[in-house]
Amino acid sequence: MTVYFIGAGPGDPELLTLKAQRLIAACPVCLYAGSLVPEEVVAGAPDGAIVMDTAAMTLDDTHGEIMAAHARGEDVARVHSGDPSLYGAIAEQIRRLRADNIDYQIIPGVPAYAAAAAALGQELTVPEIAQSIVLTRVSMKSTSMPPKETLDNFAATGATLAIHLGVRNLREIVRVLSPHYGEDCPVVVAYRVGWPDQMFIRGTLKDIHKKVRAEKITRTALTLVGPVLGNIRDFKDSALYDPAMPHVLRPVEGAVLEEPID
């Protein structure tokens, strides 16, 4: 018996990996976070399968269902939104599975920031504009942040920020980031990425709070901040396809070969 932690992606059922789709269709028990995972994602569960929305369940409840499946020798598809390695709350589940000697595997999924960038039609790492992305969140009623992982510290790097679970604290985010990025820095608030009612609110640190408040968005939103989100046209091409930068897969006679640049 195995528990499969499956990344369902941000909402669009077509963003399921083939492996995720196959396992959901094979497991006789499917536990999914219904507040973040659409029913369409688990619609492929086999006939007669136990399919349960865990949104209102506790950790003890879900582990109890897993233990019951274990006693029956049945595999479990534990379906989470996005990629389970990022704010998936699987660490505490894994701790219990290990204590009970229950096998598990993690099946990666499309994270929200990647789906948001795709929907926006842009790359998040543009040469000489942004080469780093910080995936973080803010503390409100959820688990506190480690002392050095502050928004102020991350903002000092100037990197692109992908801020989870923070739209209700947007005023404070703007206050902390503005001295580092400037009030004209582009911001995108991505609401329910991958769902039929997805919405992208573009603005700047100066006006994004007002725009989001007008749309009455208070949850299920990712906040992206950084210069790369602007309408940038004047940037240097990457070295990947530069004819003046030969590498082992594109040799030039007489040139010293280097490994290709990712």
Beta strands, then each sheet from edge to edge (+ up, - down):
strand 1: 2-7
strand 2: 29-32
strand 3: 50-53
strand 4: 76-80
strand 5: 103-107
strand 6: 133-137
strand 7: 160-164
strand 8: 186-191
strand 9: 199-204
strand 10: 221-225
sheet 1: 3+ 2+ 4+ 1+ 5+
sheet 2: 6+ 7+ 10- 8+ 9-
end
